[in-house]
Amino acid sequence: MKYLLLLLLGFLFVNPALGDEPTTPSPLSQEESFQINLNQEVQIQDQDYYYNFGRTPINTRRSVRFYLRNDGRFPIYINDINIQGEGFRQNENCPNFLFQGQRCSVRVVFRPTHIGPHTGRLDFELTAAEDIQIHLRGRGVFGF
């Protein structure tokens, strides 16, 4: 009986460790960043990128910063930057013209408000024939 009691107490004080669940970084940890290099000498058509925020506790923020850099000889016109999808927000510092060697950034914040998968998209409208889309994913989970 003593051994059974000790075994039950041991289960109460042990943290559950699930091997298939990735660890969730602290909200205070540094955000990730990615750079997209633009070069007008190469004809740019629609470019698709993908970013997964992973498992995020509901009402907790996780962010990433995307940089656009002009590696070409000519200015690149940024017509508009839009974000779509529930739980995704963005702020940016991009001018209308991105000159040679300049870069700007867009910070995307994911804050799920309910449990389950979330999808979104960050659109960079550069010209009528050139767009960049970053497909966003994340999953809202209970925070423990």
ABEGO torsion letter per residue (X at the ends): XAAAAAAAAAAAABBBBBAABBBBBBAABBBBBBBBBBBAABBBBBBBBBBBAEBBBBGBBBBBBBBBBBABABBBBBABBBBBEBGBBBBBABBABBBBGBBBBBBBBBBBABBEBBBBBBBBBABAABBBBBBBBBBBBBBX
